[in-house]
């Protein structure tokens, strides 16, 4: 049976993708034990999405890059700052505006950001989600939230301090 040029191109593309899949499986098999399960789940998800030859345009480098991305720790984004003592439960967080008053939230003992009145506050795991609730804008929340008890440092400043402490081993 003779194939059209388009069919021939698709067959060649499928063969190349089959070779790429074999290489991906080989790469996955050498991953560390902790990452192996999540890598298989990711590979299965990509396989499900790649039902057609046109859908599978992910290269070996892209997949390898995805598998090497560090995972964001589960839980509230400010938890590491609370655990390091850079933030304390009850600390006030402020978003300064052109016109007073500033928008205010606080931090709880787990590192969640509480927005609203005491006893009725809504908890948020990320500064972006809390900023969106307070101001309607989620962008640049790490630099918009300031901590009055830390000389008005931004959350980004405190995160940088924590990173430098971790890097120096203190």
Secondary structure, DSSP 8 states (H G I E B T S, - for coil): ----HHHHHHHHHHHHHHHHHHHHHHHHHTS-HHHHHHHHHHHHHHHHH--STTT----HHHHHHHHHS----SS-TTHHHHHTTSS-TT-EEEE--SSSS-EEEEE-TTS-EEESSTTT-EEESSHHHHHHHHHS--TTHHHHEEEGGGTTEEHHHHHHHHHHHHHHT-
